[in-house]
Amino acid sequence: MKVSFPHMGYLNIPVTNMLTSLGVEVVETPPITKNTIDLGSLYSPEGVCLPYKMTLGNFLECMDRGADTFVSVCGAGKCRLGFYNAIQKIQLSKRKNIQFYAIDTNNLFRSLYRFLRKTVPHAGHMDILKQLAMAVKSLQALDTINDAKSRYGARSLTPDNIVDIANASMKNFGKCRTFHDIYSTRNDILELLQLFQTDTGLEPPKVALVGELYLLLEPYVNHYIEDVLVKQGVEVKKFVYTGEWVYANTLLSGLGLYSEEKAYQKQAKPYLNHHVGGDGLKSVGTALWCAQNGYAGVIHIYPFGCMPEVVAQYALKNIASDFNLPLLSLSIDEHSSDVGILTRVEAFVDCIKRRKLES
């Protein structure tokens, strides 16, 4: 059995570590390139959204590297994500005899545990729980590094150094074998970032990134927008982090202490009063909170044709109008170019910086 799963930000680091520690042979997904997009698009249904094409491209590349077991996610209420696994399994099975596991996001902990029990039946109950806990802690530590990159980089005279150090150091978490290793690695990286911090003494404008989960978390697909903003002296807040999401949807949700829909349904009122699928409700609720808490602007990023985010966009425009808040909407597909995205982002940053000077 050779297991593979899609690439999404730094998720692959702790997940690969978890699986290999339990004795699973992992075929690591190579970094996303234009070939990934082209390959996924070639074998995807017409009109399907970009995340489907990207994840299928990941699977096809890993299949060529020998993978025969694929892991994806599904879940009711998650837009077309709930159907990815069924369609992708059919497409992959045409090329090779495979196994396909779908992790249910509505029962994340239970689904993950069942998958690991099937994949590594020799592993003990406590070993699985320990590795799951370590993966969550690693993701939370990576979230902290990512947040520090934005905070320190936006206030630095040399933001490029901060961004490069943070991005390069994240792979160090793949070597962690104990909880102490995770905390030690996190603290060492934070100290290194602080050493390279050269505070300008100015408070940078804050911009929120909202939108569809996959596009927010995978830098290649969103054209490295977070790093671009930080290098232009903007502090970025995504409100969607992998570790935070996994922790909330495993431990807290399992204990009945968290419901993502309920958490954002109240926050999004009166601009959106019900769940519209995907991350639409979260996008609106987050943007409204930012408008009420002094953010300089909001960037809404989503896959072309994503209906939940298209619905959310109308509410976001009303929020932007009512609160006089700059809003940039970026609809991304496989034809989007770095130059086109960069030009629009630079113009947006110029706008919010002029507003800050005039205020």
C-alpha positions in Angstrom: 0.0 0.0 0.0 1.4 3.4 -1.1 -0.7 6.3 0.2 -1.1 9.7 -1.3 -3.2 12.8 -0.7 -3.6 16.2 -2.3 -1.2 19.1 -1.6 -2.7 22.0 0.3 -0.4 24.5 1.9 1.7 23.0 4.7 -0.8 20.3 5.5 1.4 17.6 3.9 4.2 18.2 6.5 2.4 16.9 9.6 0.2 14.4 7.8 3.2 12.7 6.1 5.0 12.7 9.4 1.9 11.1 11.1 1.5 8.4 8.5 5.2 7.4 8.2 5.4 7.3 12.1 2.6 4.7 12.0 4.4 2.7 9.4 2.5 3.8 6.3 4.4 4.2 3.0 3.6 7.6 1.7 4.1 8.9 -1.9 4.6 12.6 -1.2 2.7 14.9 -3.5 5.2 16.9 -5.5 4.9 20.7 -5.4 2.1 22.1 -7.6 3.2 23.2 -11.1 1.6 24.1 -14.3 1.7 20.4 -15.2 -0.5 19.6 -12.2 -3.1 22.1 -13.5 -2.9 20.9 -17.1 -3.1 17.2 -16.1 -6.1 17.8 -13.7 -7.9 19.9 -16.3 -7.5 17.3 -19.0 -9.3 14.6 -17.0 -11.9 16.8 -15.3 -15.5 17.4 -16.2 -16.2 20.6 -18.1 -17.1 23.5 -15.8 -15.9 21.9 -12.5 -14.1 24.2 -10.1 -10.4 24.7 -9.8 -9.9 22.8 -6.5 -11.2 19.6 -8.1 -8.8 20.0 -11.1 -5.9 20.7 -8.8 -6.5 17.7 -6.4 -7.1 15.4 -9.4 -3.8 16.6 -10.9 -2.1 15.8 -7.6 -3.5 12.3 -7.6 -2.5 11.6 -11.2 1.1 12.8 -10.6 1.3 10.6 -7.5 -0.1 7.6 -9.4 2.7 7.9 -11.9 5.1 7.7 -8.9 3.5 4.4 -7.7 0.7 5.5 -5.4 -2.2 3.0 -5.3 -4.2 4.3 -2.3 -5.6 7.8 -2.3 -7.1 9.9 0.5 -9.5 12.9 0.0 -12.2 14.6 1.9 -16.0 14.8 1.5 -19.0 16.1 3.5 -22.6 17.2 3.1 -23.0 20.9 3.0 -19.6 21.5 1.5 -20.7 22.4 -2.0 -19.3 20.2 -4.8 -16.5 19.0 -2.5 -19.0 16.3 -1.3 -18.8 14.7 -4.7 -15.1 15.0 -5.5 -14.3 11.6 -4.0 -16.9 9.7 -6.0 -16.0 11.2 -9.4 -12.2 11.2 -8.8 -12.3 7.5 -7.8 -14.0 6.6 -11.1 -11.5 8.6 -13.1 -8.5 7.1 -11.3 -9.9 3.6 -11.4 -9.8 3.7 -15.2 -6.0 3.9 -15.1 -5.2 1.5 -12.3 -6.6 -0.7 -9.6 -6.7 1.6 -6.6 -8.1 2.1 -3.1 -9.8 5.4 -2.3 -10.6 6.7 1.2 -12.8 9.7 1.8 -12.5 11.6 5.1 -15.9 13.0 6.2 -15.4 16.6 7.3 -18.7 16.5 9.2 -17.3 13.7 11.4 -13.6 14.5 11.1 -12.1 12.8 14.1 -14.1 9.6 13.8 -13.5 9.4 10.1 -9.7 10.0 10.5 -9.5 7.4 13.2 -11.4 4.7 11.1 -9.1 5.4 8.1 -6.0 4.9 10.3 -7.4 1.7 11.8 -7.9 0.3 8.3 -4.6 1.5 7.0 -2.5 0.4 9.9 -4.4 -2.3 11.7 -1.2 -3.3 13.7 -1.1 0.1 15.4 -2.5 0.4 18.9 -5.3 2.7 19.9 -2.9 5.0 21.9 -0.4 5.2 19.1 -3.0 6.4 16.7 -4.4 9.0 19.1 -0.8 10.2 19.9 0.0 10.7 16.2 -3.3 12.4 15.6 -2.6 14.8 18.5 0.9 15.4 17.2 -0.4 16.2 13.7 -2.8 18.7 15.2 -0.1 20.3 17.4 2.2 20.6 14.4 -0.5 22.2 12.3 -1.2 24.7 15.1 2.6 25.5 15.4 2.7 26.0 11.6 -0.3 28.4 11.9 1.7 30.3 14.5 4.7 30.6 12.2 2.5 31.7 9.3 0.9 34.4 11.5 4.3 35.6 12.8 5.5 35.9 9.2 2.7 38.3 8.5 3.0 40.2 11.7 6.8 40.7 11.6 7.1 40.9 7.9 4.6 43.7 7.5 6.6 45.8 10.1 10.0 45.0 8.8 12.4 47.0 6.6 13.4 43.7 5.0 10.1 41.7 4.7 11.6 39.5 2.0 13.9 37.9 4.6 11.1 37.3 7.0 9.0 35.6 4.3 11.8 33.5 3.0 12.9 32.3 6.5 9.4 31.4 7.6 8.6 29.5 4.4 11.9 27.6 4.3 11.8 26.7 8.0 8.3 25.1 7.9 9.7 21.8 6.6 11.6 21.4 9.9 8.3 20.2 11.4 8.6 17.0 9.3 11.5 15.9 11.6 9.5 16.2 14.8 9.0 13.0 16.7 7.7 14.2 20.1 5.6 17.1 21.4 8.8 18.6 22.8 10.3 18.6 19.3 7.2 20.5 18.0 7.4 23.2 20.7 11.1 23.5 20.4 11.0 23.9 16.6 8.3 26.5 16.8 10.1 28.5 19.4 13.4 28.4 17.5 11.8 29.6 14.3 10.0 32.4 16.1 13.2 33.5 17.7 14.9 33.5 14.3 12.2 35.7 12.8 12.5 38.1 15.7 16.3 38.4 15.1 15.6 39.4 11.5 12.9 41.8 12.4 13.8 45.5 11.8 10.8 47.4 13.0 9.8 50.4 11.0 7.9 51.9 13.9 4.9 52.3 11.7 1.6 50.4 12.2 0.8 48.6 8.9 -2.7 48.4 7.4 -4.5 45.2 8.1 -6.2 43.3 5.3 -8.4 40.2 5.7 -8.3 37.3 3.2 -11.7 35.6 3.0 -13.1 33.1 0.6 -13.0 29.4 -0.3 -10.9 27.2 2.0 -8.6 25.5 -0.6 -7.7 28.8 -2.4 -6.9 30.5 0.9 -4.6 27.7 2.1 -2.7 26.7 -1.1 -0.2 29.4 -2.0 0.4 28.3 -5.6 -3.3 28.4 -6.5 -3.8 31.9 -4.9 -0.6 33.2 -6.6 1.2 33.6 -3.2 -1.1 36.5 -2.4 -0.3 36.4 1.3 3.5 36.8 0.7 2.9 39.5 -1.9 0.9 41.5 0.6 3.4 41.1 3.4 6.2 42.2 1.2 4.2 45.4 0.4 4.0 46.2 4.1 0.5 44.9 4.7 -0.4 42.7 7.7 -2.6 39.8 6.5 -5.2 37.9 8.5 -6.8 34.8 6.9 -9.1 33.7 9.7 -8.8 30.2 8.1 -5.9 28.2 9.3 -5.4 24.5 8.9 -4.5 23.7 12.5 -7.3 25.9 13.8 -9.8 24.2 11.5 -8.7 20.7 12.3 -8.7 21.3 16.1 -12.1 22.9 16.0 -13.6 20.1 13.8 -12.1 17.2 15.7 -11.8 17.8 19.5 -14.2 20.7 20.0 -16.8 19.5 17.6 -16.5 15.9 19.0 -17.2 17.3 22.5 -20.2 19.4 21.2 -18.4 22.6 21.9 -18.2 23.9 18.3 -20.4 24.2 15.3 -18.9 26.2 12.4 -22.3 27.0 10.9 -23.7 28.3 14.1 -20.6 30.2 14.9 -20.8 32.2 11.7 -24.5 32.3 11.2 -25.0 34.8 14.0 -21.9 36.8 13.0 -23.0 37.2 9.4 -26.4 38.7 10.2 -28.1 40.7 8.8 -26.2 40.5 5.5 -26.6 36.7 5.2 -29.1 34.8 7.4 -28.6 31.2 6.4 -26.0 28.7 5.3 -25.4 28.8 1.5 -22.9 25.9 1.3 -19.1 25.8 1.2 -17.4 28.7 3.1 -19.9 31.4 2.0 -21.3 32.1 5.5 -17.8 32.3 7.0 -16.7 34.8 4.3 -19.6 37.1 5.1 -19.3 36.8 8.8 -15.6 37.3 8.8 -15.8 40.4 6.5 -18.5 42.0 8.7 -16.3 41.5 11.8 -13.3 43.0 10.0 -15.4 46.0 8.9 -16.5 46.6 12.5 -12.9 46.2 13.9 -10.8 48.6 11.9 -9.5 46.6 9.1 -8.2 48.5 6.1 -9.7 46.2 3.5 -10.9 42.8 2.5 -9.8 40.5 -0.3 -12.3 37.9 -1.4 -10.7 35.0 -3.3 -12.6 32.1 -4.7 -12.7 29.6 -7.6 -14.4 30.7 -10.8 -18.0 29.3 -10.7 -18.1 28.6 -7.0 -21.8 29.2 -6.2 -21.5 29.7 -2.4 -18.9 32.4 -2.8 -20.8 34.0 -5.7 -23.8 34.3 -3.3 -21.5 35.6 -0.5 -20.1 38.2 -2.9 -23.4 40.1 -3.0 -23.4 40.4 0.8 -19.8 41.4 0.8 -20.5 44.2 -1.6 -23.2 45.5 0.7 -20.9 45.4 3.7 -18.2 47.2 1.7 -20.7 49.9 0.7 -22.2 50.3 4.2 -18.9 50.5 6.0 -16.9 52.3 3.3 -14.5 49.3 3.2 -12.3 48.6 0.2 -13.1 45.2 -1.3 -11.2 43.3 -3.9 -12.8 40.2 -5.4 -10.5 37.7 -7.2 -12.1 34.9 -9.1 -9.4 32.3 -9.9 -9.3 29.5 -12.5 -6.6 27.7 -14.4 -6.2 30.6 -16.8 -5.5 33.2 -14.2 -2.0 34.8 -14.5 0.5 36.0 -11.9 0.7 39.3 -13.7 -3.0 39.9 -13.7 -3.4 39.1 -10.0 -0.3 41.0 -9.0 -1.5 44.2 -10.8 -4.9 44.2 -9.1 -3.4 43.5 -5.7 -0.8 46.3 -6.1 -3.6 48.7 -7.1 -5.6 47.6 -4.0 -2.7 48.1 -1.7 -2.0 51.6 -3.1 -5.7 52.4 -2.4 -5.7 51.4 1.2 -2.3 53.1 1.9 -3.6 56.4 0.5 -6.7 56.1 2.6 -4.6 55.5 5.7 -2.4 58.6 5.0 -5.5 60.7 4.4 -7.3 59.6 7.6 
